[in-house]
Amino acid sequence: MRVTPGASREDVKIADDGPVQLRVSARPVDGAANEAVLRLLAAALARPRRDLTLLRGDSARVKLIGVASE
């Protein structure tokens, strides 16, 4: 997924032919944007935050998120 930190509003966009795009208002300081991404995605998927893990892309805009199976 592609992340835009420091956005004016938070949202999730799922395109048919591209990556999932997340916009979060948190700035990329001390992992705040990464945590905001995980919280926003958890809410969009109706899953608890503890089920999501940042697998790749800690300091990049393109991230790989793991979702635990139920």
N, CA and C of each residue as an Amber inpcrd file, in Angstrom:
protein
   210
   0.8280000  -1.1720000   0.0000000   0.0000000   0.0000000   0.0000000
   0.8700000   1.2320000   0.0000000   0.3060000   2.2900000  -0.5010000
   1.0280000   3.5650000  -0.5800000   0.4570000   4.5060000   0.4630000
   1.3370000   5.1240000   1.2370000   0.9320000   5.9650000   2.3600000
   1.3490000   7.4120000   2.1130000   0.4420000   8.3320000   2.4520000
   0.7450000   9.7560000   2.4280000   0.6060000  10.2770000   3.8530000
   1.7330000  10.5280000   4.5410000   1.6620000  11.0840000   5.8980000
   1.4580000  12.5920000   5.8550000   0.9650000  13.1510000   6.9410000
   0.7750000  14.5930000   7.0270000  -0.3500000  15.1230000   6.1770000
  -1.3100000  14.2820000   5.8320000  -2.4430000  14.7050000   5.0030000
  -3.4240000  15.5360000   5.8320000  -4.2490000  16.3000000   5.1510000
  -5.2250000  17.1220000   5.8600000  -6.3890000  16.3030000   6.4060000
  -6.6170000  15.1300000   5.8200000  -7.6740000  14.2420000   6.3230000
  -7.2240000  12.7900000   6.1420000  -7.8300000  11.9110000   6.8890000
  -7.4670000  10.5030000   6.8070000  -8.5040000   9.7470000   5.9840000
  -8.0150000   8.9010000   5.0630000  -8.9240000   8.0590000   4.2980000
  -8.1750000   6.8950000   3.6630000  -8.9570000   5.9450000   3.1750000
  -8.4390000   4.7570000   2.5090000  -9.0790000   4.7080000   1.1330000
  -8.2610000   4.5380000   0.0980000  -8.7710000   4.4110000  -1.2690000
  -8.2950000   3.0830000  -1.8330000  -9.2340000   2.3240000  -2.3630000
  -8.9050000   1.0480000  -2.9780000  -9.2130000   1.1700000  -4.4560000
  -8.1710000   1.1390000  -5.2820000  -8.3210000   1.2490000  -6.7330000
  -8.3700000  -0.1530000  -7.3390000  -9.0450000  -0.2730000  -8.4590000
  -9.1280000  -1.5640000  -9.1390000  -7.7930000  -2.0120000  -9.7170000
  -7.0020000  -1.0650000 -10.1720000  -5.7740000  -1.4230000 -10.8820000
  -4.4920000  -0.9280000 -10.2130000  -4.5570000  -0.4840000  -8.9880000
  -3.3710000   0.0430000  -8.3160000  -3.3140000  -0.3580000  -6.8640000
  -2.3410000   0.1700000  -6.1540000  -2.2160000  -0.1830000  -4.7370000
  -3.2770000   0.4960000  -3.8830000  -3.4940000  -0.0400000  -2.7100000
  -4.3490000   0.6120000  -1.7220000  -3.6270000   1.8870000  -1.3020000
  -4.3590000   2.9900000  -1.2040000  -3.7600000   4.2620000  -0.8190000
  -4.3550000   4.7110000   0.5020000  -3.4800000   5.0180000   1.4470000
  -3.9000000   5.5120000   2.7500000  -3.3400000   6.9050000   2.9580000
  -4.1620000   7.7860000   3.4850000  -3.7180000   9.1270000   3.8640000
  -3.9610000   9.2660000   5.3530000  -2.9050000   9.6430000   6.0690000
  -3.0110000   9.8320000   7.5180000  -2.5220000  11.2270000   7.8690000
  -3.0940000  11.8040000   8.9060000  -2.7190000  13.1600000   9.3060000
  -1.4440000  13.1810000  10.1400000  -1.0670000  12.0650000  10.7130000
   0.1430000  12.0070000  11.5430000   1.3930000  12.2270000  10.6860000
   2.3530000  12.9060000  11.2520000   3.6390000  13.1410000  10.5940000
   4.5440000  11.9230000  10.8010000   5.4780000  11.6900000   9.9000000
   6.3760000  10.5400000  10.0350000   7.5000000  10.7940000  11.0440000
   7.1170000  11.0000000  12.2910000   8.0850000  11.2610000  13.3550000
   7.9020000  10.2070000  14.4450000   8.9770000   9.5250000  14.7780000
   8.9700000   8.5100000  15.8440000   7.9110000   7.4350000  15.6380000
   7.6360000   7.0700000  14.4030000   6.6960000   5.9940000  14.1070000
   5.2300000   6.3640000  14.2250000   4.9250000   7.6500000  14.4000000
   3.5320000   8.0790000  14.5650000   2.7060000   7.8000000  13.3170000
   3.2640000   8.0300000  12.1460000   2.5180000   7.7840000  10.9060000
   2.2810000   6.2930000  10.7110000   3.2630000   5.4640000  11.0310000
   3.0820000   4.0170000  10.8990000   1.9650000   3.5180000  11.8200000
   1.9400000   4.0080000  13.0260000   0.8880000   3.6070000  13.9640000
  -0.4760000   4.0840000  13.4750000  -0.5290000   5.2960000  12.9260000
  -1.7840000   5.8240000  12.3830000  -2.2570000   4.9790000  11.2020000
  -1.3310000   4.5240000  10.3670000  -1.6690000   3.6590000   9.2330000
  -2.2950000   2.3630000   9.7360000  -1.6830000   1.7580000  10.7410000
  -2.2010000   0.4870000  11.2640000  -3.5790000   0.6690000  11.9010000
  -3.7720000   1.7650000  12.6330000  -5.0850000   2.0200000  13.2390000
  -6.1610000   2.2680000  12.1870000  -5.8280000   3.0670000  11.1600000
  -6.7940000   3.3770000  10.1000000  -7.1580000   2.1220000   9.3090000
  -6.1690000   1.3280000   8.9640000  -6.4350000   0.1040000   8.2120000
  -7.2260000  -0.8980000   9.0460000  -6.9180000  -0.9990000  10.3250000
  -7.6730000  -1.8990000  11.2140000  -9.1420000  -1.4820000  11.2620000
  -9.3940000  -0.1930000  11.3560000 -10.7770000   0.2940000  11.3750000
 -11.4750000   0.0020000  10.0570000 -10.7660000   0.1910000   8.9340000
 -11.3550000  -0.0600000   7.6140000 -11.6810000  -1.5330000   7.4160000
 -10.8730000  -2.4020000   8.0090000 -11.0900000  -3.8470000   7.8840000
 -11.9630000  -4.4160000   8.9960000 -12.3690000  -3.5710000   9.9350000
 -13.1600000  -3.9940000  11.1010000 -12.4310000  -5.1010000  11.8770000
 -11.1400000  -4.8830000  12.0800000 -10.3050000  -5.8200000  12.8220000
  -9.6420000  -5.0650000  13.9640000  -9.2790000  -5.7570000  15.0370000
  -8.5470000  -5.0720000  16.1040000  -7.1340000  -4.7140000  15.6320000
  -6.5950000  -3.6500000  16.1520000  -5.2610000  -3.1810000  15.7640000
  -4.2000000  -4.2650000  15.9850000  -4.3760000  -5.0720000  17.0100000
  -3.3680000  -6.0980000  17.3200000  -3.2390000  -7.1540000  16.2230000
  -4.2100000  -7.2450000  15.3000000  -4.1560000  -8.2190000  14.2080000
  -3.2930000  -7.7470000  13.0320000  -2.8510000  -6.5040000  13.0460000
  -2.0670000  -5.9600000  11.9370000  -0.6190000  -5.7390000  12.3590000
   0.2920000  -6.0450000  11.4330000   1.7240000  -5.8920000  11.6820000
   2.3810000  -5.2450000  10.4700000   3.2330000  -4.2850000  10.7240000
   4.0160000  -3.6760000   9.6530000   5.1670000  -4.6210000   9.3320000
   5.1390000  -5.2080000   8.1350000   6.1540000  -6.1860000   7.7420000
   7.3290000  -5.5460000   7.0150000   7.0560000  -4.5350000   6.2060000
   8.0960000  -3.9080000   5.3990000   7.7200000  -2.4590000   5.1290000
   8.7190000  -1.5930000   5.0590000   8.4740000  -0.2050000   4.6970000
   8.3830000   0.7350000   5.8710000   9.1150000   0.4390000   6.9330000
   9.0580000   1.2590000   8.1440000   9.2970000   2.7430000   7.8600000
  10.2430000   3.0520000   6.9850000  10.5510000   4.4520000   6.7020000
  10.2630000   4.8210000   5.2470000   9.4520000   4.0200000   4.5720000
   9.1120000   4.2680000   3.1710000   7.6210000   4.5640000   3.0200000
   7.2490000   5.1330000   1.8930000   5.8330000   5.3920000   1.6390000
   5.0850000   4.1350000   1.2140000   5.7850000   3.1860000   0.6120000
   5.1700000   1.9150000   0.2190000   5.4040000   0.9230000   1.3510000
   4.3240000   0.3630000   1.8660000   4.4010000  -0.5160000   3.0300000
   3.7220000  -1.8490000   2.7550000   4.2020000  -2.8590000   3.4500000
   3.5880000  -4.1820000   3.4000000   3.0530000  -4.4660000   4.7980000
   1.7550000  -4.7230000   4.8910000   1.0940000  -4.9500000   6.1720000
   0.6080000  -6.3870000   6.2310000   0.8780000  -7.0580000   7.3320000
   0.3670000  -8.4030000   7.5430000  -0.8810000  -8.3590000   8.3890000
  -1.8530000  -9.1850000   8.0410000  -3.0990000  -9.2800000   8.7950000
  -3.2290000 -10.6950000   9.3070000  -3.3670000 -10.8500000  10.6180000
  -3.4740000 -12.1730000  11.2300000  -4.7790000 -12.8360000  10.8140000
  -4.7280000 -14.1400000  10.6210000  -5.9500000 -14.8770000  10.2790000
  -6.8240000 -14.9980000  11.5170000  -8.0870000 -15.1710000  11.2750000
  -9.0420000 -15.2210000  12.3960000  -9.0100000 -16.5190000  13.0840000
